[in-house]
């Protein structure tokens, strides 16, 4: 009994074991050197028993006498440890059996009578179960945040790669355009490239900052997860409850902020100035009036086919995908790649060279044009078409009482034409897209000037009851030097491809036509 009392006197009130390298505070209380240092690492620098402050400049001194007594006690054989011996109250020496929620401390029965008589108290295991439930909920939230951060990091990396590729493409296109102009334009080219590089650097810096934020949050979440798992595996209730109160989970991750990058904004006024320069160059090199067939001997006629996968469910293809008709009754549900709009595009696309094709319409209320592959196939807004509604497509709309040229949501009114037989000339080298009316006489309708940066697909829209037919010339021979090109490109349905090439026998060619005030007479839902 006396040995047990002596052992209690020589027990550290923090770790509840015999002193190890005991030190004495200024107030006279003793603790293990490691225990008191760890305690001060988590709490304020005061005595755990009497709460007397410990000066910052003071040093902990080892209690030599107490160390000797403890060593003697350790050397004295005695009964084995009592497995039922648990943590004891540092003030009253009684077992810690309850948890005071008001004070946030483990307490003994004496504490409940004295200091915590009016406080909220629960059993240790009940409080642990409640804390475990809270920590598991926190762990679930942090795991969800980690998964969200990983997804956002992947999205950010994809966006950064797109910015890199887009910036390289823009740099190459602009350099190629300026290489064929006068030396006086060199300063403009250098300035344009510098602006793109500055915009790219700013966008990638934003991406890097966002990446660092996400990685920092991941590190905080991982640290919190490790602390929680360590606590959940800890068997000592007192330590678990004390340390769980110090755990502060990271805050919410917040939405991902993608860096801003707009190709059209980077090109800005440069695209317009280049278009004007291209128009001037074309006017200087072209004949006045409508060109003759002899002037267009080098134009390549393309035999196109419609892409069945892209066709709206109200559009029916026939004649080996050369004819399309709009009927009221749908063929079936929308396919994964079909337009929700009354549109269909061709299976062929063009990225280089000069190309010409013709289409015959049964009546007015049709639109023909070209578009990049990213043109959305979903309906956005009240319109039944999106050709020319944005920056990625160009179109000519033929109505009964007007003709309009559309690009980037802007319309230019043109003279009224029958629109039964129409021709399209796409010159990617000079950046010109020209539409022609071929009946009753050949006349250019409108020319778009632009910097085409990606493959272009011919695309069409037609109202209910209308029919469009792609005109073919199977009997024509290939121009010299294009036999190998046609055989290598025919049959492809994606990327840059071409079907059989033929000489064009119509009078057509690039012409600049003045445009009038914008308007929109296309049907709306």
C-alpha positions in Angstrom: 0.0 0.0 0.0 2.8 2.4 0.9 4.7 1.5 -2.3 1.5 2.3 -4.3 1.2 5.6 -2.6 4.9 6.4 -3.3 4.5 5.4 -6.9 1.5 7.8 -7.1 3.6 10.6 -5.7 6.3 9.9 -8.3 3.8 9.8 -11.3 3.7 12.5 -13.9 0.3 14.0 -14.0 0.5 14.4 -17.8 1.5 10.9 -19.0 0.4 9.2 -15.7 3.6 7.2 -15.6 6.7 7.3 -13.4 8.8 10.4 -14.1 11.3 10.2 -16.9 14.0 12.9 -16.6 11.8 14.9 -14.2 12.0 18.7 -14.2 10.7 21.2 -11.7 8.8 24.4 -12.6 9.0 27.6 -10.6 5.8 26.8 -8.8 7.3 23.6 -7.5 5.3 21.0 -9.5 7.3 18.3 -11.3 6.7 16.7 -14.7 8.6 14.6 -17.3 10.8 16.9 -19.4 9.4 15.6 -22.7 5.8 15.7 -21.4 5.9 19.3 -20.3 7.5 20.4 -23.6 4.9 18.6 -25.6 2.2 20.1 -23.4 3.4 23.6 -24.1 3.6 22.9 -27.8 -0.2 22.4 -27.7 -1.3 24.8 -24.9 -0.1 28.1 -23.3 3.1 28.1 -21.3 1.7 27.6 -17.8 1.8 24.8 -15.2 -0.9 22.2 -16.0 -1.8 21.8 -12.3 -1.8 25.3 -10.8 -1.9 27.3 -14.1 1.0 29.5 -12.9 2.8 31.1 -16.0 6.2 29.9 -16.8 8.5 32.8 -18.0 9.7 32.7 -21.5 13.4 33.3 -20.6 13.5 30.6 -17.8 15.0 27.2 -18.5 13.7 23.8 -17.3 16.1 22.3 -14.8 16.3 18.6 -14.1 15.3 17.5 -10.6 18.3 15.4 -9.7 17.0 14.2 -6.4 13.7 13.2 -7.8 15.4 11.4 -10.7 17.4 9.3 -8.1 14.3 8.4 -6.2 12.5 7.3 -9.4 15.5 5.2 -10.4 15.5 3.5 -7.0 11.8 2.7 -7.3 12.3 1.3 -10.8 15.0 -1.0 -9.5 12.8 -2.3 -6.6 10.8 -5.3 -7.7 7.1 -5.0 -7.1 3.8 -6.3 -8.3 3.0 -6.1 -12.1 1.0 -3.3 -13.5 -2.7 -3.2 -12.8 -4.5 -3.5 -16.1 -7.5 -1.7 -14.6 -5.3 1.2 -13.6 -6.4 4.1 -15.9 -5.8 7.9 -16.2 -6.2 9.8 -13.0 -7.2 13.4 -12.2 -4.2 15.6 -11.8 -6.0 17.6 -9.1 -7.7 14.9 -7.0 -5.8 11.7 -8.0 -9.1 9.9 -8.8 -9.8 7.9 -12.0 -11.0 10.0 -14.9 -14.5 8.5 -15.5 -16.5 11.4 -17.0 -16.1 14.1 -19.6 -17.2 17.7 -18.9 -18.5 19.2 -22.1 -18.7 22.6 -20.6 -15.0 22.7 -19.7 -13.9 20.3 -22.5 -11.9 18.2 -20.0 -11.9 14.6 -18.6 -12.9 14.8 -14.9 -13.2 12.5 -11.9 -16.1 12.0 -9.5 -14.6 14.7 -7.1 -14.6 17.2 -10.0 -18.2 16.5 -10.7 -19.1 17.4 -7.1 -16.9 20.5 -6.8 -15.9 22.3 -10.0 -18.3 20.7 -12.5 -21.4 20.3 -10.5 -23.6 22.4 -12.8 -21.8 21.5 -16.0 -22.9 19.1 -18.8 -21.2 15.8 -18.2 -21.2 12.4 -20.1 -19.4 9.1 -19.9 -16.0 8.9 -21.6 -17.1 6.3 -24.1 -20.3 8.2 -25.0 -18.3 11.3 -25.7 -15.8 9.3 -27.7 -18.5 7.8 -29.9 -19.9 11.2 -30.6 -16.4 12.6 -31.4 -15.7 9.5 -33.6 -18.9 10.2 -35.6 -17.9 13.8 -36.1 -14.4 12.9 -37.2 -15.7 10.3 -39.7 -18.1 12.9 -41.1 -15.1 15.3 -41.4 -13.0 12.5 -43.0 -15.7 11.9 -45.6 -15.9 15.6 -46.4 -12.1 15.9 -46.8 -12.0 12.8 -49.0 -14.7 14.4 -51.3 -12.7 17.6 -51.3 -9.6 15.7 -52.3 -11.4 14.0 -55.2 -12.8 17.4 -56.3 -9.4 19.0 -56.1 -7.9 16.1 -58.3 -10.7 16.6 -60.9 -10.1 20.4 -60.9 -6.4 19.9 -61.3 -6.9 17.6 -64.3 -9.3 20.1 -65.8 -6.8 22.9 -65.1 -4.0 20.9 -66.8 -6.2 20.3 -69.8 -7.0 24.0 -70.0 -3.4 24.9 -69.7 -2.5 22.5 -72.6 -5.3 24.0 -74.7 -3.9 27.4 -74.1 -0.4 26.3 -75.0 -1.6 24.7 -78.2 -3.9 27.6 -79.1 -1.1 30.1 -78.5 1.3 28.1 -80.7 -1.3 27.9 -83.5 -2.1 31.6 -83.3 1.6 32.5 -83.4 2.2 30.3 -86.4 -0.8 31.6 -88.3 0.0 35.2 -87.7 3.7 34.7 -88.6 2.6 33.0 -91.9 0.3 35.9 -92.8 2.8 38.6 -92.2 5.6 36.7 -94.0 4.0 37.5 -97.4 3.4 41.2 -96.7 5.7 44.2 -97.0 8.7 44.7 -94.7 6.9 47.8 -93.3 4.5 45.5 -91.5 7.2 43.7 -89.5 6.7 45.9 -86.4 3.0 45.1 -86.4 3.8 41.4 -86.5 6.3 41.6 -83.6 3.8 43.6 -81.5 1.0 41.1 -82.2 3.2 38.1 -81.2 4.4 39.9 -78.1 0.8 40.6 -77.1 -0.2 37.0 -77.5 2.8 35.8 -75.5 2.0 38.3 -72.7 -1.6 37.1 -72.7 -0.5 33.5 -72.7 1.9 34.2 -69.8 -0.8 35.9 -67.8 -3.2 33.1 -68.4 -0.6 30.4 -67.5 0.4 32.4 -64.4 -3.3 32.4 -63.3 -3.3 28.6 -64.0 -0.1 28.2 -61.9 -1.5 30.2 -59.0 -4.7 28.1 -59.1 -2.6 24.9 -59.2 -0.6 26.0 -56.2 -3.9 26.7 -54.3 -5.3 23.3 -55.1 -2.1 21.5 -54.2 -1.9 23.4 -50.9 -5.5 22.4 -50.2 -4.6 18.8 -51.0 -1.7 18.9 -48.6 -3.9 20.4 -45.8 -6.5 17.7 -46.5 -3.9 14.9 -46.4 -2.4 16.2 -43.1 -5.9 16.4 -41.6 -6.7 12.8 -42.8 -3.5 11.5 -41.2 -4.3 13.2 -37.9 -7.9 11.8 -37.9 -6.8 8.3 -38.8 -4.2 8.4 -36.0 -6.8 9.6 -33.5 -9.3 7.0 -34.6 -6.7 4.3 -33.9 -5.6 5.7 -30.5 -6.8 3.5 -27.6 -6.5 6.1 -24.8 -9.7 8.0 -24.4 -8.2 10.9 -22.6 -5.5 11.6 -25.2 -8.1 11.0 -28.0 -10.5 13.6 -26.6 -7.8 16.1 -25.8 -6.1 16.0 -29.2 -9.4 15.8 -31.1 -10.3 19.2 -29.8 -7.2 20.7 -31.3 -7.9 19.3 -34.7 -9.1 22.0 -37.1 -10.2 20.6 -40.6 -9.4 22.7 -43.6 -12.0 25.0 -45.0 -14.0 24.4 -48.1 -12.1 24.1 -51.4 -14.1 26.7 -53.3 -14.8 26.8 -57.1 -12.1 26.4 -59.7 -11.1 29.6 -61.5 -10.0 28.7 -65.0 -7.6 31.2 -66.6 -9.2 33.4 -69.2 -8.2 32.9 -72.9 -10.0 34.2 -75.9 -8.5 33.7 -79.3 -10.8 36.3 -80.9 -9.8 38.8 -78.3 -6.1 38.1 -78.9 -6.6 38.7 -82.7 -8.8 41.7 -82.1 -8.3 44.5 -84.5 -5.5 42.5 -86.1 -8.0 40.2 -87.8 -9.9 43.1 -89.3 -6.8 44.9 -90.5 -5.5 41.7 -92.1 -8.9 41.1 -93.8 -8.8 44.6 -95.3 -5.2 44.0 -96.5 -6.2 40.7 -98.1 -9.1 42.4 -99.8 -6.8 45.1 -101.2 -4.4 42.5 -102.4 -7.2 40.5 -104.1 -8.6 43.6 -105.8 -5.1 44.5 -107.1 -4.7 41.0 -108.6 -8.2 40.4 -109.9 -9.9 41.5 -113.1 -12.8 43.9 -112.9 -16.3 42.4 -113.2 -17.2 38.8 -113.0 -14.3 36.4 -113.9 -14.7 34.0 -116.8 -14.3 30.3 -116.7 -10.8 30.7 -118.3 -9.7 32.7 -115.2 -10.8 29.8 -113.0 -9.1 26.9 -114.7 -7.1 26.1 -111.5 -10.2 26.0 -109.2 -10.8 22.5 -107.8 -14.3 21.2 -107.9 -15.3 19.0 -104.9 -17.9 16.2 -105.0 -19.2 16.3 -101.5 -21.5 13.9 -99.5 -23.6 14.6 -96.4 -22.6 13.0 -93.1 -25.5 10.8 -91.9 -24.3 10.9 -88.3 -24.7 14.7 -88.1 -28.1 14.9 -89.7 -31.0 16.2 -87.6 -33.7 13.6 -87.1 -36.1 15.5 -89.4 -33.6 15.3 -92.3 -33.7 12.3 -94.6 -30.7 11.5 -96.8 -30.9 9.7 -100.2 -29.0 9.3 -103.5 -25.8 8.0 -101.7 -25.9 10.8 -99.2 -26.0 13.5 -101.9 -29.5 14.7 -101.2 -31.3 15.8 -98.0 -35.0 16.6 -97.4 -36.6 18.1 -94.4 -39.9 16.3 -93.4 -42.3 16.9 -90.5 -42.1 13.2 -89.2 -38.8 12.5 -87.5 -36.8 9.4 -88.3 -36.3 8.5 -84.7 -34.6 10.0 -81.6 -31.5 12.2 -81.8 -28.3 10.4 -82.2 -25.2 11.1 -80.1 -23.6 13.2 -82.9 -26.7 14.6 -84.6 -27.7 18.3 -84.7 -30.7 19.3 -82.5 -31.1 22.0 -85.1 -32.4 21.5 -88.6 -28.8 21.1 -89.9 -26.5 18.6 -91.5 -22.8 18.9 -92.3 -20.6 17.2 -94.9 -18.4 14.2 -94.3 -15.4 16.1 -95.9 -13.4 19.0 -94.4 -10.7 21.3 -95.8 -7.7 22.8 -94.1 -5.5 23.9 -97.0 -5.8 24.8 -100.7 -8.7 26.1 -102.8 -12.0 24.2 -103.1 -15.3 24.8 -104.9 -18.6 23.0 -104.7 -22.2 23.5 -105.8 -25.6 22.8 -104.3 -29.1 22.9 -105.8 -32.1 24.0 -103.6 -35.7 23.1 -104.2 -36.8 26.6 -102.9 -35.8 29.4 -100.7 -35.4 29.3 -96.8 -32.1 27.5 -96.9 -28.7 28.3 -95.5 -25.3 27.1 -96.6 -21.9 27.8 -95.1 -18.8 26.4 -93.4 -17.9 25.7 -89.8 -15.3 24.4 -87.5 -15.8 21.1 -85.8 -16.5 22.6 -82.4 -19.8 24.2 -83.7 -22.3 23.1 -81.1 -24.9 20.6 -82.1 -27.3 21.5 -79.3 -30.0 24.2 -79.5 -29.1 27.4 -77.8 -31.8 30.1 -77.9 -34.9 30.4 -80.0 -33.3 29.9 -83.4 -33.5 26.8 -85.5 -30.0 27.2 -86.8 -26.6 28.4 -85.6 -24.7 28.9 -88.9 -23.0 32.3 -88.6 -24.4 32.9 -85.1 -20.9 32.7 -83.6 -17.2 33.1 -84.4 -16.7 29.5 -85.5 -19.0 29.5 -88.6 -19.8 31.5 -91.7 -23.1 31.3 -93.7 -25.3 32.6 -96.5 -29.1 32.6 -95.8 -31.5 32.6 -98.8 -35.0 33.8 -98.0 -37.9 34.6 -100.3 -37.5 38.4 -99.8 -33.9 38.8 -98.8 -30.4 37.3 -98.8 -28.1 37.7 -95.8 -24.5 36.9 -95.0 -23.9 35.8 -91.4 -20.8 35.6 -89.2 -20.2 36.0 -85.4 -23.9 36.9 -84.9 -23.9 39.8 -87.4 -25.9 39.9 -90.6 -25.3 41.8 -93.8 -28.2 42.2 -96.2 -27.6 41.4 -99.8 -29.6 41.6 -103.0 -32.5 39.1 -103.4 -31.6 36.1 -105.6 -33.5 33.0 -106.6 -31.0 30.7 -104.8 -31.9 27.6 -106.8 -28.3 26.8 -107.8 -25.5 28.1 -105.6 -21.7 27.9 -105.6 -19.2 28.1 -102.8 -15.5 28.9 -103.3 -13.2 28.4 -100.3 -9.6 29.7 -100.7 -7.8 28.9 -97.5 -4.5 30.2 -98.8 -5.9 33.8 -99.2 -8.5 33.5 -96.4 -11.5 34.0 -98.7 -14.9 32.4 -98.7 -17.2 33.4 -101.6 -20.8 32.5 -102.3 -22.3 32.7 -105.9 -25.7 32.5 -107.4 -25.5 30.6 -110.7 -29.0 30.9 -112.0 -30.4 32.7 -114.0 -26.9 34.2 -114.4 -23.6 33.8 -112.5 -23.0 36.5 -109.9 -21.0 36.7 -106.8 -23.1 37.3 -103.7 -20.7 37.9 -100.8 -17.0 37.2 -99.8 -15.9 36.7 -96.2 -12.2 37.5 -95.4 -10.9 35.7 -92.4 -7.9 33.8 -90.9 -9.0 30.2 -91.0 -7.1 28.3 -88.3 -8.7 24.8 -88.3 -10.4 22.4 -90.8 -13.7 23.7 -92.2 -16.8 21.5 -92.8 -19.5 22.5 -95.4 -22.7 22.8 -93.4 -26.4 23.4 -94.4 -29.8 24.3 -92.9 -33.1 23.9 -94.5 -36.8 24.6 -93.7 -39.5 21.9 -93.6 -40.4 20.7 -97.1 -37.1 21.9 -98.6 -34.6 19.7 -100.5 -30.9 20.3 -101.0 -28.8 18.3 -103.5 -25.0 18.3 -103.7 -24.0 18.6 -107.3 -21.5 16.0 -108.6 -19.4 15.9 -111.8 -18.3 12.3 -112.1 -17.4 12.5 -115.7 -14.7 15.3 -115.2 -11.0 14.5 -115.1 -8.7 15.5 -112.3 -6.4 18.5 -112.8 -2.7 17.7 -113.3 -0.8 17.0 -110.1 -4.0 16.3 -108.0 -4.5 12.6 -108.9 -2.4 11.4 -105.9 -4.0 14.0 -103.6 -7.5 12.9 -104.4 -6.8 9.2 -104.1 -5.1 9.7 -100.7 -7.9 11.9 -99.3 -11.1 10.4 -100.6 -13.3 8.4 -98.3 -12.2 10.1 -95.1 -15.0 11.3 -92.8 -12.9 13.2 -90.3 -10.2 15.8 -90.6 -9.0 17.2 -93.9 -10.4 15.1 -96.7 -11.7 15.5 -100.2 -13.8 13.5 -102.6 -13.2 13.4 -106.4 -12.0 16.7 -107.9 -13.2 18.1 -111.2 -12.8 21.2 -113.3 -15.4 23.8 -112.7 -17.3 25.0 -115.8 -19.1 27.9 -114.2 -18.1 31.5 -114.2 -17.3 32.2 -110.5 -14.5 33.5 -108.4 -13.6 35.7 -105.4 -15.3 39.1 -105.6 -15.7 41.8 -102.9 -19.4 42.9 -102.7 -20.5 45.8 -100.5 -22.8 44.8 -97.7 -25.9 46.6 -96.3 -27.5 46.9 -92.9 -27.8 43.8 -90.8 -31.1 42.0 -90.3 -32.4 38.5 -89.5 -35.4 37.1 -91.3 -34.6 33.5 -90.7 -37.5 31.5 -89.0 -37.4 31.4 -85.2 -39.2 29.0 -82.9 
